[in-house]
Amino acid sequence: AGELLKLYAKRKYEKGVAYSPIDGYFRDFEAGFEYEETADQVKAIEDVLQDMYQPNPMDRLICGDVGYGKTEVALRASFLAVNNGKQVAVLVPTTILAEQHYATFSKRYERYPINIACLSRFRPVRQQKQIIEHLKAGKLDIVVGTHRLLQKDIAFKDLGLLVLDEEQRFGVKHKEKLKRLKHNVDVLTLTATPIPRTLHMSLLGIRDISIISTPPEFRQSIITYISEFNDDLISAAIRKELKRNGQIFFVHNNILSISKIARKLQDLVPEARLDIAHGQMS
């Protein structure tokens, strides 16, 4: 805790980059957002932009449920950074999330001369090397990646913004390496489930926090039922979902007995097309 406090105190006094205010180009990008922003989202975007106009490095936590529009906040912050000639790193905990963010960023930026790449272990080694070279040379504006971005061979020409998605899913070692990256750059953290320490630091005022608590228009709220294991209930739930042409994830927590559970499900709902996937399969 002492170390963290020192780090945050140091950042408060350090000079970062004061970005120049938004222009027509930015307004044009904003208009490309296909949804109506919620009041909380607008406030969060304003908070982030105001932070970026200040010479002190930003350290803001955006807290909001899945699908509440945190990514759009990051997209606009990234646009401002790139518009000011800086590079952006988007750090995510899993390869799947990296690919998802890469697709979102590419789609939103397709009308603009912004170079984006995705760096994870799914990319061929040759491609990884090329991305790393382009980062050093400043040919890449935005890189979306997993903790592959924290390895020693990564260097940026001029990093201005670090977007950190779901910080609590990075280990202690990753966080140590993150501190090196964080030096003097603006940091924007997105989370749906903040760890107590992160939340506590925000409440103490060591870090700034913006909360997006309004769901987007027409969003169906997620309903969770907790009940005992019951064959009739399970088959009824599965059939209800199949009836609307939906898909079902049945999550089981033990690889040894997963086949047994799969057979049981197949007996309960013979008409369902069923398969097994788990982390120890190649």
Backbone as CSV, one residue per row, in Angstrom:
resi,resn,N_x,N_y,N_z,CA_x,CA_y,CA_z,C_x,C_y,C_z
1,ALA,0.838,-1.197,0.000,0.000,0.000,0.000,0.874,1.248,0.000
2,GLY,1.957,1.190,0.794,2.889,2.327,0.853,3.500,2.617,-0.505
3,GLU,3.918,1.531,-1.193,4.521,1.656,-2.526,3.548,2.317,-3.500
4,LEU,2.285,1.827,-3.454,1.263,2.363,-4.351,1.020,3.836,-4.086
5,LEU,0.992,4.191,-2.791,0.752,5.579,-2.418,1.865,6.473,-2.965
6,LYS,3.121,5.993,-2.850,4.271,6.746,-3.379,4.120,6.956,-4.879
7,LEU,3.733,5.859,-5.562,3.583,5.910,-7.016,2.530,6.956,-7.414
8,TYR,1.392,6.940,-6.701,0.314,7.877,-7.047,0.672,9.310,-6.668
9,ALA,1.395,9.478,-5.550,1.819,10.827,-5.144,2.782,11.393,-6.187
10,LYS,3.694,10.540,-6.654,4.678,10.951,-7.660,3.967,11.370,-8.950
11,ARG,2.971,10.572,-9.326,2.239,10.868,-10.567,1.504,12.211,-10.481
12,LYS,1.017,12.552,-9.265,0.287,13.815,-9.087,1.176,15.010,-9.428
13,TYR,2.500,14.867,-9.128,3.409,16.002,-9.332,4.121,15.962,-10.670
14,GLU,4.009,14.843,-11.338,4.694,14.735,-12.626,3.941,15.486,-13.705
15,LYS,4.700,15.907,-14.674,4.069,16.572,-15.819,3.814,15.529,-16.901
16,GLY,2.593,15.456,-17.355,2.274,14.539,-18.446,2.044,15.355,-19.707
17,VAL,1.041,14.977,-20.474,0.730,15.698,-21.710,-0.608,16.400,-21.528
18,ALA,-0.638,17.693,-21.845,-1.932,18.400,-21.849,-2.407,18.395,-23.300
19,TYR,-3.496,17.690,-23.565,-3.977,17.569,-24.946,-4.731,18.825,-25.366
20,SER,-4.637,19.129,-26.661,-5.377,20.301,-27.138,-6.852,19.925,-27.252
21,PRO,-7.749,20.893,-27.007,-9.193,20.605,-26.972,-9.723,19.993,-28.274
22,ILE,-10.929,19.435,-28.161,-11.522,18.735,-29.301,-11.881,19.699,-30.430
23,ASP,-11.827,19.166,-31.641,-12.124,19.982,-32.835,-13.260,19.342,-33.628
24,GLY,-13.512,19.855,-34.817,-14.586,19.343,-35.674,-14.384,17.884,-36.043
25,TYR,-13.115,17.512,-36.193,-12.751,16.145,-36.532,-13.252,15.193,-35.437
26,PHE,-13.067,15.620,-34.185,-13.505,14.815,-33.041,-15.032,14.748,-32.984
27,ARG,-15.681,15.890,-33.241,-17.147,15.941,-33.248,-17.708,14.971,-34.297
28,ASP,-17.026,14.911,-35.424,-17.429,14.016,-36.512,-17.343,12.558,-36.050
29,PHE,-16.274,12.263,-35.295,-16.094,10.908,-34.768,-17.191,10.576,-33.756
30,GLU,-17.498,11.535,-32.880,-18.563,11.352,-31.883,-19.886,11.012,-32.555
31,ALA,-20.164,11.714,-33.642,-21.436,11.534,-34.359,-21.550,10.129,-34.955
32,GLY,-20.417,9.444,-35.099,-20.430,8.096,-35.669,-20.895,7.031,-34.696
33,PHE,-21.143,7.420,-33.436,-21.608,6.456,-32.422,-23.067,6.135,-32.702
34,GLU,-23.369,4.844,-32.910,-24.716,4.503,-33.415,-25.803,4.465,-32.350
35,TYR,-25.426,4.666,-31.074,-26.440,4.648,-30.017,-26.597,6.037,-29.399
36,GLU,-27.638,6.176,-28.609,-27.839,7.430,-27.872,-27.059,7.308,-26.553
37,GLU,-26.166,8.253,-26.290,-25.388,8.178,-25.050,-26.309,8.355,-23.841
38,THR,-26.027,7.617,-22.783,-26.795,7.819,-21.544,-26.140,8.990,-20.796
39,ALA,-26.882,9.570,-19.840,-26.367,10.722,-19.086,-25.045,10.384,-18.394
40,ASP,-24.963,9.185,-17.800,-23.732,8.769,-17.108,-22.560,8.649,-18.067
41,GLN,-22.882,8.143,-19.264,-21.832,7.961,-20.265,-21.264,9.318,-20.695
42,VAL,-22.158,10.268,-20.926,-21.728,11.624,-21.321,-20.840,12.214,-20.229
43,LYS,-21.255,12.025,-18.967,-20.491,12.559,-17.827,-19.110,11.904,-17.761
44,ALA,-19.068,10.583,-17.953,-17.789,9.861,-17.908,-16.858,10.347,-19.015
45,ILE,-17.403,10.551,-20.222,-16.598,11.027,-21.353,-16.045,12.425,-21.041
46,GLU,-16.916,13.287,-20.493,-16.470,14.649,-20.139,-15.370,14.611,-19.079
47,ASP,-15.543,13.753,-18.060,-14.524,13.625,-17.002,-13.168,13.255,-17.593
48,VAL,-13.194,12.261,-18.501,-11.950,11.770,-19.105,-11.303,12.858,-19.956
49,LEU,-12.098,13.539,-20.788,-11.536,14.593,-21.649,-10.953,15.728,-20.810
50,GLN,-11.671,16.100,-19.737,-11.155,17.164,-18.850,-9.815,16.755,-18.238
51,ASP,-9.721,15.479,-17.832,-8.448,14.967,-17.278,-7.331,15.080,-18.305
52,MET,-7.679,14.768,-19.550,-6.654,14.746,-20.600,-6.188,16.150,-20.999
53,TYR,-7.027,17.147,-20.732,-6.613,18.533,-21.019,-5.606,19.045,-19.991
54,GLN,-5.573,18.405,-18.809,-4.674,18.850,-17.736,-3.259,18.324,-17.974
55,PRO,-2.249,19.065,-17.500,-0.867,18.590,-17.693,-0.496,17.397,-16.810
56,ASN,-1.249,17.164,-15.688,-0.931,15.995,-14.842,-1.410,14.716,-15.517
57,PRO,-0.689,13.606,-15.319,-1.145,12.343,-15.925,-2.513,11.914,-15.358
58,MET,-3.393,11.505,-16.239,-4.730,11.054,-15.807,-4.624,9.673,-15.154
59,ASP,-5.450,9.436,-14.146,-5.594,8.080,-13.608,-7.057,7.926,-13.211
60,ARG,-7.868,7.512,-14.173,-9.307,7.459,-13.913,-9.846,6.048,-14.077
61,LEU,-10.751,5.696,-13.162,-11.414,4.394,-13.185,-12.841,4.600,-13.683
62,ILE,-13.204,3.885,-14.743,-14.586,3.932,-15.240,-15.251,2.631,-14.822
63,CYS,-16.275,2.754,-13.993,-16.913,1.571,-13.446,-18.338,1.474,-13.992
64,GLY,-18.666,0.371,-14.617,-20.007,0.206,-15.169,-20.234,-1.219,-15.599
65,ASP,-21.481,-1.646,-15.591,-21.811,-3.028,-15.927,-21.471,-3.346,-17.390
66,VAL,-21.431,-4.624,-17.707,-21.179,-5.076,-19.082,-22.266,-4.497,-19.995
67,GLY,-21.847,-3.921,-21.121,-22.820,-3.383,-22.074,-23.330,-1.994,-21.737
68,TYR,-22.702,-1.336,-20.756,-23.147,0.025,-20.381,-22.378,1.120,-21.124
69,GLY,-21.462,0.720,-22.001,-20.796,1.723,-22.849,-19.455,2.231,-22.360
70,LYS,-18.702,1.379,-21.641,-17.363,1.803,-21.191,-16.398,1.900,-22.375
71,THR,-16.564,0.981,-23.338,-15.630,0.955,-24.469,-15.697,2.245,-25.284
72,GLU,-16.905,2.811,-25.412,-17.041,4.061,-26.167,-16.248,5.190,-25.507
73,VAL,-16.199,5.182,-24.172,-15.408,6.188,-23.446,-13.937,6.039,-23.844
74,ALA,-13.469,4.789,-23.892,-12.074,4.512,-24.264,-11.803,4.900,-25.716
75,LEU,-12.790,4.649,-26.595,-12.631,4.985,-28.017,-12.429,6.486,-28.207
76,ARG,-13.197,7.271,-27.473,-13.085,8.733,-27.625,-11.791,9.267,-27.033
77,ALA,-11.392,8.697,-25.885,-10.117,9.106,-25.279,-8.964,8.767,-26.230
78,SER,-9.039,7.581,-26.845,-7.996,7.143,-27.778,-7.935,8.066,-28.988
79,PHE,-9.119,8.462,-29.465,-9.176,9.341,-30.639,-8.487,10.671,-30.338
80,LEU,-8.748,11.204,-29.132,-8.131,12.477,-28.739,-6.609,12.336,-28.665
81,ALA,-6.150,11.225,-28.098,-4.704,10.994,-27.968,-4.039,10.889,-29.336
82,VAL,-4.633,10.089,-30.234,-4.060,9.894,-31.570,-4.101,11.201,-32.363
83,ASN,-5.186,11.950,-32.186,-5.347,13.250,-32.854,-4.259,14.227,-32.431
84,ASN,-3.698,13.994,-31.222,-2.611,14.833,-30.713,-1.239,14.198,-30.951
85,GLY,-1.217,13.229,-31.855,0.059,12.637,-32.250,0.648,11.615,-31.287
86,LYS,-0.180,11.084,-30.386,0.317,10.108,-29.409,-0.118,8.688,-29.768
87,GLN,0.573,7.714,-29.181,0.176,6.311,-29.372,-0.694,5.846,-28.198
88,VAL,-1.520,4.843,-28.462,-2.427,4.320,-27.435,-2.209,2.810,-27.292
89,ALA,-2.151,2.336,-26.051,-2.078,0.892,-25.797,-3.333,0.477,-25.043
90,VAL,-4.025,-0.544,-25.553,-5.221,-1.061,-24.878,-4.858,-2.451,-24.358
91,LEU,-4.812,-2.577,-23.048,-4.345,-3.817,-22.442,-5.513,-4.605,-21.866
92,VAL,-5.665,-5.850,-22.332,-6.794,-6.682,-21.883,-6.284,-8.036,-21.373
93,PRO,-7.058,-8.701,-20.493,-6.540,-9.928,-19.877,-6.589,-11.194,-20.735
94,THR,-7.424,-11.241,-21.772,-7.518,-12.489,-22.548,-7.440,-12.240,-24.045
95,THR,-7.017,-13.274,-24.773,-6.882,-13.158,-26.228,-8.237,-12.905,-26.893
96,ILE,-9.290,-13.532,-26.355,-10.630,-13.348,-26.944,-11.066,-11.891,-26.829
97,LEU,-10.828,-11.306,-25.645,-11.189,-9.910,-25.422,-10.362,-8.990,-26.329
98,ALA,-9.089,-9.359,-26.535,-8.221,-8.565,-27.414,-8.796,-8.540,-28.827
99,GLU,-9.216,-9.713,-29.322,-9.778,-9.783,-30.677,-11.088,-8.992,-30.763
100,GLN,-11.902,-9.072,-29.690,-13.181,-8.343,-29.663,-12.949,-6.837,-29.719
101,HIS,-12.033,-6.353,-28.865,-11.737,-4.921,-28.840,-11.137,-4.458,-30.164
102,TYR,-10.275,-5.316,-30.711,-9.641,-4.976,-32.000,-10.717,-4.784,-33.076
103,ALA,-11.712,-5.674,-33.080,-12.810,-5.580,-34.057,-13.613,-4.291,-33.834
104,THR,-13.908,-3.970,-32.565,-14.679,-2.760,-32.248,-13.921,-1.502,-32.663
105,PHE,-12.622,-1.439,-32.282,-11.811,-0.266,-32.616,-11.689,-0.106,-34.131
106,SER,-11.438,-1.231,-34.826,-11.274,-1.172,-36.290,-12.543,-0.645,-36.954
107,LYS,-13.701,-1.106,-36.467,-14.972,-0.696,-37.069,-15.223,0.804,-36.846
108,ARG,-14.973,1.267,-35.609,-15.244,2.675,-35.297,-14.262,3.616,-35.992
109,TYR,-13.045,3.123,-36.258,-12.017,3.997,-36.844,-11.840,3.806,-38.349
110,GLU,-12.715,2.991,-38.974,-12.451,2.635,-40.380,-12.440,3.845,-41.323
111,ARG,-13.144,4.927,-40.944,-13.190,6.105,-41.815,-12.023,7.059,-41.595
112,TYR,-11.138,6.695,-40.680,-10.059,7.618,-40.318,-8.681,7.013,-40.586
113,PRO,-7.687,7.872,-40.863,-6.339,7.349,-41.163,-5.589,6.947,-39.890
114,ILE,-6.154,5.982,-39.169,-5.553,5.548,-37.909,-5.146,4.078,-38.034
115,ASN,-3.896,3.793,-37.719,-3.404,2.416,-37.845,-3.563,1.661,-36.523
116,ILE,-4.250,0.526,-36.597,-4.517,-0.276,-35.393,-3.986,-1.692,-35.605
117,ALA,-3.464,-2.292,-34.531,-3.020,-3.686,-34.622,-3.408,-4.420,-33.346
118,CYS,-3.445,-5.746,-33.448,-3.773,-6.576,-32.285,-2.590,-7.503,-32.010
119,LEU,-2.102,-7.472,-30.784,-0.933,-8.271,-30.436,-1.289,-9.286,-29.344
120,SER,-1.263,-10.569,-29.706,-1.500,-11.626,-28.719,-0.836,-12.895,-29.235
121,ARG,-0.858,-13.938,-28.433,-0.167,-15.171,-28.859,-0.877,-15.853,-30.031
122,PHE,-2.091,-15.395,-30.371,-2.796,-15.965,-31.525,-2.199,-15.489,-32.854
123,ARG,-1.456,-14.387,-32.811,-0.870,-13.851,-34.046,0.419,-14.599,-34.383
124,PRO,0.660,-14.866,-35.679,1.909,-15.554,-36.053,3.130,-14.756,-35.585
125,VAL,4.244,-15.456,-35.284,5.443,-14.803,-34.745,5.947,-13.693,-35.675
126,ARG,5.892,-13.963,-36.980,6.375,-12.954,-37.940,5.559,-11.667,-37.841
127,GLN,4.246,-11.865,-37.710,3.345,-10.714,-37.600,3.599,-9.964,-36.298
128,GLN,3.843,-10.717,-35.217,4.140,-10.086,-33.925,5.379,-9.196,-34.031
129,LYS,6.417,-9.730,-34.689,7.670,-8.965,-34.844,7.425,-7.671,-35.608
130,GLN,6.620,-7.792,-36.663,6.325,-6.615,-37.502,5.571,-5.553,-36.686
131,ILE,4.596,-5.999,-35.885,3.818,-5.074,-35.049,4.749,-4.355,-34.069
132,ILE,5.677,-5.107,-33.451,6.616,-4.534,-32.478,7.515,-3.483,-33.144
133,GLU,7.980,-3.809,-34.355,8.816,-2.844,-35.095,8.033,-1.578,-35.417
134,HIS,6.788,-1.756,-35.856,5.950,-0.606,-36.200,5.644,0.271,-34.979
135,LEU,5.520,-0.379,-33.814,5.281,0.380,-32.572,6.474,1.275,-32.260
136,LYS,7.679,0.681,-32.369,8.908,1.437,-32.084,9.092,2.579,-33.065
137,ALA,8.731,2.329,-34.326,8.943,3.342,-35.368,7.839,4.401,-35.382
138,GLY,6.774,4.141,-34.621,5.666,5.112,-34.595,4.716,4.974,-35.777
139,LYS,4.799,3.823,-36.487,3.888,3.610,-37.627,2.512,3.132,-37.170
140,LEU,2.433,2.710,-35.901,1.152,2.245,-35.353,0.621,3.272,-34.370
141,ASP,-0.674,3.575,-34.473,-1.280,4.544,-33.551,-1.860,3.860,-32.311
142,ILE,-2.534,2.719,-32.548,-3.212,2.032,-31.437,-2.853,0.549,-31.477
143,VAL,-2.480,0.014,-30.327,-2.254,-1.427,-30.261,-3.154,-1.997,-29.166
144,VAL,-3.874,-3.060,-29.530,-4.731,-3.757,-28.568,-4.012,-5.067,-28.274
145,GLY,-3.813,-5.375,-26.999,-3.077,-6.606,-26.730,-3.290,-7.167,-25.346
146,THR,-2.818,-8.408,-25.182,-2.865,-9.076,-23.882,-1.575,-8.712,-23.147
147,HIS,-1.236,-9.449,-22.060,0.000,-9.131,-21.330,1.249,-9.346,-22.193
148,ARG,1.063,-9.793,-23.435,2.172,-9.823,-24.407,2.761,-8.408,-24.539
149,LEU,1.911,-7.395,-24.313,2.351,-5.991,-24.400,3.301,-5.594,-23.271
150,LEU,3.352,-6.430,-22.217,4.185,-6.084,-21.063,5.574,-6.718,-21.143
151,GLN,5.845,-7.435,-22.241,7.139,-8.110,-22.317,8.261,-7.149,-22.720
152,LYS,9.505,-7.589,-22.437,10.679,-6.710,-22.562,10.914,-6.163,-23.969
153,ASP,10.494,-6.915,-24.989,10.797,-6.470,-26.355,9.870,-5.365,-26.863
154,ILE,8.925,-4.939,-26.023,7.965,-3.925,-26.463,8.448,-2.519,-26.098
155,ALA,8.500,-1.649,-27.093,8.842,-0.245,-26.842,7.956,0.620,-27.733
156,PHE,7.533,1.752,-27.196,6.680,2.669,-27.956,7.495,3.879,-28.386
157,LYS,7.101,4.448,-29.518,7.793,5.663,-29.933,7.337,6.828,-29.053
158,ASP,6.012,6.927,-28.839,5.488,8.028,-28.022,4.123,7.656,-27.440
159,LEU,4.154,6.864,-26.355,2.900,6.410,-25.747,2.259,7.546,-24.967
160,GLY,0.972,7.805,-25.220,0.281,8.886,-24.525,-0.839,8.399,-23.628
161,LEU,-1.450,7.249,-24.001,-2.608,6.771,-23.241,-2.561,5.250,-23.089
162,LEU,-2.803,4.806,-21.865,-2.899,3.372,-21.608,-4.317,3.084,-21.130
163,VAL,-5.026,2.235,-21.884,-6.380,1.830,-21.476,-6.267,0.423,-20.906
164,LEU,-6.729,0.269,-19.687,-6.591,-1.001,-18.987,-7.979,-1.586,-18.767
165,ASP,-8.235,-2.745,-19.366,-9.566,-3.332,-19.228,-9.540,-4.441,-18.187
166,GLU,-10.471,-4.404,-17.244,-10.580,-5.429,-16.190,-9.238,-5.664,-15.484
167,GLU,-8.747,-4.602,-14.850,-7.436,-4.606,-14.177,-7.296,-5.753,-13.170
168,GLN,-8.424,-6.107,-12.515,-8.339,-7.112,-11.445,-7.953,-8.487,-11.966
169,ARG,-7.995,-8.672,-13.287,-7.649,-9.999,-13.810,-6.168,-10.126,-14.182
170,PHE,-5.407,-9.078,-13.918,-3.966,-9.180,-14.139,-3.291,-9.562,-12.825
171,GLY,-2.270,-10.391,-12.913,-1.570,-10.840,-11.698,-0.640,-9.765,-11.141
172,VAL,-0.044,-10.056,-9.990,0.849,-9.106,-9.311,2.062,-8.782,-10.188
173,LYS,2.636,-9.810,-10.820,3.825,-9.590,-11.677,3.495,-8.669,-12.841
174,HIS,2.318,-8.884,-13.415,1.904,-8.023,-14.537,1.779,-6.580,-14.072
175,LYS,1.249,-6.415,-12.846,1.044,-5.054,-12.334,2.369,-4.342,-12.101
176,GLU,3.407,-5.112,-11.710,4.747,-4.522,-11.535,5.242,-3.978,-12.871
177,LYS,5.060,-4.785,-13.917,5.497,-4.366,-15.259,4.669,-3.188,-15.750
178,LEU,3.398,-3.183,-15.346,2.506,-2.084,-15.737,3.004,-0.750,-15.220
179,LYS,3.577,-0.770,-14.009,4.068,0.480,-13.417,5.093,1.145,-14.326
180,ARG,5.924,0.323,-14.981,6.938,0.882,-15.896,6.251,1.575,-17.068
181,LEU,5.185,0.934,-17.576,4.448,1.513,-18.712,3.730,2.790,-18.302
182,LYS,3.238,2.795,-17.053,2.385,3.887,-16.587,3.131,5.208,-16.408
183,HIS,4.452,5.148,-16.383,5.251,6.338,-16.086,4.886,7.481,-17.042
184,ASN,4.328,8.553,-16.470,4.028,9.768,-17.240,2.912,9.695,-18.271
185,VAL,2.254,8.544,-18.415,1.184,8.496,-19.425,-0.188,8.547,-18.758
186,ASP,-1.181,8.941,-19.516,-2.557,8.943,-19.025,-3.050,7.504,-18.924
187,VAL,-3.696,7.167,-17.810,-4.198,5.798,-17.629,-5.709,5.826,-17.424
188,LEU,-6.402,5.024,-18.229,-7.849,4.909,-18.119,-8.163,3.441,-17.839
189,THR,-8.772,3.160,-16.697,-9.084,1.773,-16.328,-10.582,1.539,-16.457
190,LEU,-10.958,0.465,-17.143,-12.376,0.123,-17.303,-12.651,-1.136,-16.493
191,THR,-13.728,-1.148,-15.744,-14.040,-2.372,-15.014,-15.531,-2.508,-14.735
192,ALA,-15.988,-3.759,-14.739,-17.377,-4.039,-14.347,-17.375,-4.497,-12.887
193,THR,-16.229,-5.044,-12.451,-16.136,-5.577,-11.085,-14.839,-5.110,-10.451
194,PRO,-14.804,-3.888,-9.890,-13.543,-3.405,-9.317,-13.142,-4.197,-8.083
195,ILE,-11.837,-4.437,-7.950,-11.382,-5.118,-6.736,-11.469,-4.121,-5.587
196,PRO,-11.691,-4.615,-4.352,-11.854,-3.693,-3.217,-10.756,-2.634,-3.112
197,ARG,-9.488,-3.046,-3.390,-8.389,-2.079,-3.246,-8.550,-0.912,-4.221
198,THR,-8.873,-1.260,-5.489,-9.040,-0.225,-6.512,-10.162,0.727,-6.126
199,LEU,-11.260,0.138,-5.662,-12.422,0.936,-5.286,-12.086,1.814,-4.089
200,HIS,-11.366,1.225,-3.134,-10.991,1.941,-1.922,-10.112,3.152,-2.269
201,MET,-9.155,2.929,-3.170,-8.267,4.022,-3.575,-9.043,5.142,-4.251
202,SER,-10.078,4.754,-5.011,-10.901,5.760,-5.674,-11.686,6.556,-4.646
203,LEU,-12.201,5.849,-3.630,-12.986,6.521,-2.598,-12.111,7.427,-1.732
204,LEU,-10.832,7.050,-1.577,-9.910,7.883,-0.803,-9.463,9.105,-1.594
205,GLY,-9.758,9.090,-2.894,-9.369,10.231,-3.716,-7.983,10.083,-4.317
206,ILE,-7.340,8.905,-4.134,-6.023,8.683,-4.749,-6.209,8.518,-6.253
207,ARG,-7.323,7.887,-6.615,-7.644,7.757,-8.039,-9.013,8.368,-8.274
208,ASP,-9.214,8.875,-9.492,-10.519,9.454,-9.829,-11.433,8.351,-10.341
209,ILE,-12.723,8.521,-10.110,-13.668,7.477,-10.527,-14.888,8.089,-11.216
210,SER,-15.336,7.438,-12.270,-16.598,7.807,-12.933,-17.443,6.543,-12.978
211,ILE,-18.711,6.672,-12.585,-19.568,5.491,-12.562,-20.666,5.603,-13.615
212,ILE,-20.785,4.578,-14.445,-21.856,4.531,-15.444,-22.897,3.560,-14.908
213,SER,-23.988,4.107,-14.361,-24.961,3.210,-13.733,-26.281,3.119,-14.493
214,THR,-26.437,3.959,-15.540,-27.692,3.862,-16.303,-27.522,2.895,-17.455
215,PRO,-28.433,1.916,-17.565,-28.333,0.987,-18.701,-28.717,1.692,-19.991
216,PRO,-28.175,1.240,-21.146,-28.584,1.824,-22.420,-30.068,1.551,-22.664
217,GLU,-30.659,2.370,-23.541,-32.079,2.222,-23.858,-32.346,0.824,-24.432
218,PHE,-33.476,0.262,-24.114,-33.922,-1.058,-24.611,-33.075,-2.228,-24.105
219,ARG,-32.169,-1.962,-23.159,-31.371,-3.092,-22.659,-32.225,-3.954,-21.740
220,GLN,-32.237,-5.251,-22.021,-32.974,-6.189,-21.165,-32.120,-6.451,-19.936
221,SER,-32.700,-6.358,-18.762,-31.884,-6.638,-17.582,-31.695,-8.154,-17.462
222,ILE,-30.555,-8.532,-16.912,-30.226,-9.958,-16.774,-30.870,-10.484,-15.492
223,ILE,-31.574,-11.589,-15.614,-32.244,-12.156,-14.441,-31.501,-13.429,-14.024
224,THR,-31.195,-13.532,-12.733,-30.482,-14.700,-12.232,-31.356,-15.447,-11.235
225,TYR,-31.514,-16.742,-11.473,-32.260,-17.585,-10.525,-31.284,-18.535,-9.855
226,ILE,-31.442,-18.743,-8.578,-30.623,-19.744,-7.878,-31.564,-20.831,-7.372
227,SER,-31.293,-22.076,-7.766,-32.181,-23.154,-7.311,-31.385,-24.451,-7.183
228,GLU,-32.010,-25.454,-6.615,-31.360,-26.760,-6.513,-31.297,-27.399,-7.895
229,PHE,-30.358,-28.348,-8.042,-30.235,-29.074,-9.310,-31.518,-29.883,-9.520
230,ASN,-32.228,-29.592,-10.614,-33.527,-30.216,-10.829,-33.692,-30.534,-12.313
231,ASP,-33.838,-31.817,-12.631,-33.900,-32.247,-14.035,-35.013,-31.551,-14.821
232,ASP,-36.194,-31.476,-14.232,-37.328,-30.867,-14.944,-37.066,-29.401,-15.245
233,LEU,-36.508,-28.697,-14.262,-36.220,-27.274,-14.414,-35.190,-27.048,-15.528
234,ILE,-34.149,-27.898,-15.520,-33.088,-27.767,-16.526,-33.634,-28.029,-17.926
235,SER,-34.376,-29.119,-18.093,-34.887,-29.426,-19.440,-35.878,-28.357,-19.903
236,ALA,-36.691,-27.828,-18.971,-37.648,-26.775,-19.349,-36.917,-25.506,-19.790
237,ALA,-35.857,-25.150,-19.051,-35.081,-23.935,-19.380,-34.409,-24.081,-20.737
238,ILE,-33.825,-25.257,-20.986,-33.134,-25.489,-22.259,-34.136,-25.437,-23.420
239,ARG,-35.279,-26.086,-23.237,-36.284,-26.121,-24.323,-36.838,-24.726,-24.619
240,LYS,-36.981,-23.934,-23.570,-37.494,-22.571,-23.747,-36.515,-21.767,-24.621
241,GLU,-35.234,-21.961,-24.354,-34.208,-21.236,-25.114,-34.136,-21.750,-26.559
242,LEU,-34.269,-23.080,-26.738,-34.218,-23.653,-28.094,-35.398,-23.157,-28.923
243,LYS,-36.536,-22.955,-28.257,-37.753,-22.530,-28.929,-37.579,-21.161,-29.605
244,ARG,-36.717,-20.310,-28.990,-36.485,-18.996,-29.601,-35.181,-19.000,-30.436
245,ASN,-34.777,-20.238,-30.844,-33.560,-20.424,-31.656,-32.299,-19.896,-30.985
246,GLY,-32.264,-19.972,-29.656,-31.092,-19.490,-28.927,-30.086,-20.597,-28.679
247,GLN,-28.985,-20.229,-28.031,-27.957,-21.211,-27.674,-27.798,-21.255,-26.162
248,ILE,-27.259,-22.352,-25.668,-27.149,-22.534,-24.221,-25.722,-22.904,-23.831
249,PHE,-25.191,-22.220,-22.819,-23.943,-22.641,-22.181,-24.329,-23.364,-20.903
250,PHE,-23.857,-24.577,-20.742,-24.065,-25.274,-19.475,-22.677,-25.379,-18.845
251,VAL,-22.431,-24.618,-17.799,-21.097,-24.574,-17.210,-20.985,-25.587,-16.079
252,HIS,-19.982,-26.454,-16.200,-19.754,-27.479,-15.171,-18.325,-27.309,-14.652
253,ASN,-18.129,-27.494,-13.348,-16.827,-27.121,-12.773,-15.833,-28.268,-12.562
254,ASN,-16.049,-29.405,-13.232,-15.123,-30.518,-13.029,-14.930,-31.285,-14.334
255,ILE,-13.685,-31.286,-14.833,-13.402,-31.932,-16.126,-13.633,-33.453,-16.051
256,LEU,-13.333,-34.049,-14.883,-13.448,-35.511,-14.746,-14.881,-35.992,-14.957
257,SER,-15.857,-35.206,-14.484,-17.243,-35.677,-14.591,-18.048,-34.940,-15.675
258,ILE,-17.336,-34.209,-16.544,-18.045,-33.389,-17.538,-18.793,-34.262,-18.564
259,SER,-18.203,-35.418,-18.932,-18.846,-36.290,-19.928,-20.135,-36.899,-19.371
260,LYS,-20.088,-37.203,-18.087,-21.254,-37.784,-17.423,-22.415,-36.774,-17.446
261,ILE,-22.099,-35.520,-17.129,-23.109,-34.455,-17.128,-23.649,-34.243,-18.551
262,ALA,-22.752,-34.310,-19.536,-23.171,-34.124,-20.928,-24.152,-35.227,-21.343
263,ARG,-23.859,-36.468,-20.935,-24.759,-37.581,-21.265,-26.121,-37.377,-20.608
264,LYS,-26.092,-36.905,-19.365,-27.332,-36.658,-18.627,-28.179,-35.604,-19.348
265,LEU,-27.529,-34.543,-19.799,-28.235,-33.469,-20.512,-28.824,-33.989,-21.822
266,GLN,-28.036,-34.838,-22.522,-28.499,-35.375,-23.797,-29.733,-36.263,-23.592
267,ASP,-29.755,-36.987,-22.471,-30.920,-37.819,-22.142,-32.134,-36.943,-21.821
268,LEU,-31.876,-35.836,-21.092,-32.965,-34.939,-20.701,-33.586,-34.236,-21.910
269,VAL,-32.683,-33.771,-22.822,-33.154,-33.031,-24.012,-32.525,-33.667,-25.252
270,PRO,-33.092,-34.803,-25.714,-32.464,-35.536,-26.827,-32.392,-34.724,-28.119
271,GLU,-33.306,-33.753,-28.278,-33.321,-33.000,-29.559,-32.229,-31.924,-29.640
272,ALA,-31.539,-31.652,-28.522,-30.501,-30.598,-28.529,-29.203,-31.133,-29.123
273,ARG,-28.555,-30.285,-29.956,-27.223,-30.641,-30.478,-26.215,-30.179,-29.438
274,LEU,-25.429,-31.128,-28.928,-24.620,-30.838,-27.749,-23.154,-31.206,-27.963
275,ASP,-22.250,-30.391,-27.449,-20.830,-30.757,-27.480,-20.126,-30.239,-26.234
276,ILE,-18.920,-30.765,-26.020,-18.156,-30.415,-24.809,-16.918,-29.606,-25.202
277,ALA,-16.598,-28.616,-24.385,-15.324,-27.889,-24.552,-14.772,-27.579,-23.178
278,HIS,-13.450,-27.794,-22.989,-12.834,-27.380,-21.720,-11.370,-27.030,-21.944
279,GLY,-10.777,-26.438,-20.951,-9.424,-25.858,-21.073,-8.303,-26.846,-21.304
280,GLN,-8.521,-28.140,-21.067,-7.425,-29.099,-21.276,-7.489,-29.775,-22.645
281,MET,-8.442,-29.298,-23.489,-8.494,-29.840,-24.860,-7.524,-29.041,-25.718
282,SER,-6.904,-29.723,-26.696,-5.979,-28.997,-27.564,-6.781,-28.139,-28.534
